[in-house]
Amino acid sequence: MSAQIIYTVSIYTENNIGLLNRISAIFQRRHINIESINSSVSEIENVTKWIMVVKLSEEQMKKIIGQIEKQVEVIKAYYHTEEETIYQESCMFKIKSNLLFDERHIQNIIKESNSRIVTVNKDFFVIEKSGRKEEIDLLYRELNVFGIMQFTRSGRIAVTKDEMKISTMLAALQH
């Protein structure tokens, strides 16, 4: 069996109800876990872009892309290695406010991790961090010793290093 690697999958779609279920079922039937998923508007008007992160072989990835593109609402699907993309994740930590003032070390962690404080009130403060998965994991471990009241992280957002031909392809279809 081929080596499994991490792929960033970009799927350009119409924004239709039920499509996410059908696409995730393609992975589910093959017992492949979706590591993260993000949905947003794309650079093309009225087109949604999904970014999924999966770990599998290239052979499996090619088959799955073919299955995804069979969905009527899917305009185009691509897959890329980590080296072919520029990507980030975002996260937020909610922590008790007294720690911000009583634990000088937390202020150093915030500064050294290039995080920023989003809000502070008498009960809690919120830190926001954008970066690579490893950076967020490290910050989580550093803050966890102080007690994290709430934590959330986004799925990966990514752009490719090479030009994506999707805009040109869609412009040609519309004429």
C-alpha positions as CSV (number, residue, x, y, z in Angstrom):
1,M,0.0,0.0,0.0
2,S,1.2,3.5,-0.8
3,A,2.4,5.8,1.9
4,Q,-0.2,8.0,3.5
5,I,0.5,11.8,3.5
6,I,-1.5,14.9,4.4
7,Y,-3.4,16.5,1.6
8,T,-5.2,19.8,1.5
9,V,-8.4,19.4,-0.7
10,S,-10.0,22.4,-2.3
11,I,-13.5,22.0,-3.5
12,Y,-15.4,24.7,-5.4
13,T,-19.1,24.2,-5.3
14,E,-22.5,25.7,-5.6
15,N,-23.9,26.4,-2.1
16,N,-26.5,23.6,-1.8
17,I,-28.1,21.9,1.2
18,G,-27.0,18.3,1.7
19,L,-23.8,18.5,-0.4
20,L,-21.6,18.4,2.7
21,N,-23.3,15.2,3.8
22,R,-22.7,13.5,0.4
23,I,-19.1,14.6,0.2
24,S,-18.3,13.5,3.8
25,A,-20.0,10.1,3.0
26,I,-17.4,9.6,0.2
27,F,-14.7,9.7,2.9
28,Q,-16.7,7.8,5.4
29,R,-17.4,4.8,3.1
30,R,-13.6,4.5,2.7
31,H,-13.0,4.8,6.5
32,I,-11.0,8.0,6.0
33,N,-11.1,10.7,8.7
34,I,-11.5,14.3,7.7
35,E,-8.9,16.1,9.9
36,S,-10.4,19.5,9.4
37,I,-13.0,21.2,7.2
38,N,-13.6,24.9,6.4
39,S,-16.3,26.4,4.2
40,S,-16.3,30.0,2.9
41,V,-17.0,32.2,0.0
42,S,-14.3,31.9,-2.7
43,E,-12.7,34.4,-5.1
44,I,-15.5,33.6,-7.5
45,E,-18.9,35.2,-7.0
46,N,-21.6,32.7,-5.8
47,V,-19.1,29.9,-5.5
48,T,-18.3,28.3,-2.2
49,K,-14.8,26.9,-1.4
50,W,-14.3,24.1,1.0
51,I,-10.9,23.2,2.4
52,M,-10.5,19.7,3.8
53,V,-7.5,18.1,5.3
54,V,-7.1,14.3,5.0
55,K,-4.4,11.8,5.4
56,L,-4.3,9.0,2.8
57,S,-2.3,7.7,-0.2
58,E,-2.2,9.6,-3.5
59,E,-4.0,6.7,-5.2
60,Q,-6.9,6.9,-2.7
61,M,-6.9,10.7,-3.1
62,K,-7.3,10.6,-6.9
63,K,-10.2,8.2,-6.6
64,I,-11.9,10.4,-4.0
65,I,-11.4,13.5,-6.1
66,G,-13.1,11.7,-9.0
67,Q,-16.1,10.7,-6.7
68,I,-16.4,14.3,-5.4
69,E,-16.4,15.8,-8.9
70,K,-19.3,13.4,-9.8
71,Q,-21.5,15.5,-7.4
72,V,-23.7,17.8,-9.6
73,E,-23.1,20.9,-7.5
74,V,-19.3,20.4,-7.5
75,I,-17.6,22.7,-10.0
76,K,-14.0,21.5,-9.5
77,A,-12.0,19.7,-6.8
78,Y,-8.2,19.8,-6.3
79,Y,-5.7,18.2,-3.9
80,H,-2.3,19.5,-2.9
81,T,0.5,18.4,-0.6
82,E,1.5,20.6,2.3
83,E,4.6,21.8,0.3
84,E,2.2,23.1,-2.4
85,T,0.1,25.3,-0.1
86,I,0.3,28.2,2.2
87,Y,-2.0,27.5,5.1
88,Q,-3.1,28.7,8.6
89,E,-5.5,27.8,11.3
90,S,-7.0,30.2,13.9
91,C,-7.9,29.5,17.5
92,M,-9.2,31.3,20.6
93,F,-8.5,30.6,24.3
94,K,-10.7,31.8,27.1
95,I,-8.8,32.1,30.4
96,K,-9.5,33.4,33.9
97,S,-8.6,37.2,34.1
98,N,-6.8,37.0,37.4
99,L,-4.1,34.9,35.7
100,L,-3.3,37.6,33.2
101,F,-2.2,39.8,36.1
102,D,-1.0,37.2,38.7
103,E,1.0,35.1,36.3
104,R,3.6,37.2,34.4
105,H,4.6,34.0,32.5
106,I,1.2,34.1,30.6
107,Q,2.0,37.5,29.3
108,N,5.4,36.2,28.0
109,I,3.7,33.2,26.4
110,I,1.2,35.5,24.6
111,K,4.1,37.8,23.4
112,E,6.4,35.0,22.3
113,S,3.7,33.1,20.5
114,N,2.6,36.1,18.5
115,S,-0.9,35.8,19.9
116,R,-3.1,38.7,20.7
117,I,-5.6,39.5,23.4
118,V,-9.0,40.0,21.9
119,T,-10.9,41.1,25.0
120,V,-10.5,41.4,28.8
121,N,-13.1,41.7,31.5
122,K,-13.2,41.0,35.2
123,D,-13.9,37.3,34.8
124,F,-11.9,36.2,31.8
125,F,-9.7,37.2,28.8
126,V,-9.6,35.8,25.3
127,I,-6.5,35.2,23.3
128,E,-6.5,34.7,19.5
129,K,-3.7,33.0,17.6
130,S,-3.3,32.2,13.9
131,G,-0.6,29.9,12.6
132,R,0.4,26.4,11.7
133,K,-1.2,23.5,13.6
134,E,2.1,22.9,15.4
135,E,2.2,26.5,16.7
136,I,-1.4,26.2,18.0
137,D,-0.7,22.8,19.6
138,L,2.3,24.3,21.4
139,L,0.3,27.3,22.7
140,Y,-2.4,25.0,23.9
141,R,0.1,22.9,25.9
142,E,1.7,26.1,27.4
143,L,-1.7,27.6,28.4
144,N,-3.3,24.3,29.6
145,V,-1.1,24.3,32.7
146,F,-2.9,27.5,33.8
147,G,-6.4,26.1,33.1
148,I,-8.3,26.9,29.9
149,M,-12.0,27.8,30.4
150,Q,-12.8,27.4,26.7
151,F,-10.9,26.6,23.5
152,T,-11.9,26.5,19.8
153,R,-10.0,26.2,16.6
154,S,-10.8,26.7,13.0
155,G,-10.3,24.3,10.1
156,R,-7.4,24.9,7.8
157,I,-7.6,27.8,5.4
158,A,-5.2,27.6,2.5
159,V,-4.1,29.0,-0.9
160,T,-1.9,27.2,-3.4
161,K,1.6,28.4,-4.2
162,D,0.9,27.9,-7.9
163,E,-1.9,29.6,-9.8
164,M,-5.3,28.0,-9.6
165,K,-7.0,27.9,-13.0
166,I,-10.5,27.8,-11.6
167,S,-11.4,31.4,-12.3
168,T,-10.3,31.2,-15.9
169,M,-12.2,27.9,-16.3
170,L,-15.4,29.4,-14.9
171,A,-15.1,32.5,-17.0
172,A,-14.8,30.4,-20.1
173,L,-17.9,28.4,-19.1
174,Q,-20.0,31.6,-18.6
175,H,-19.3,32.8,-22.2
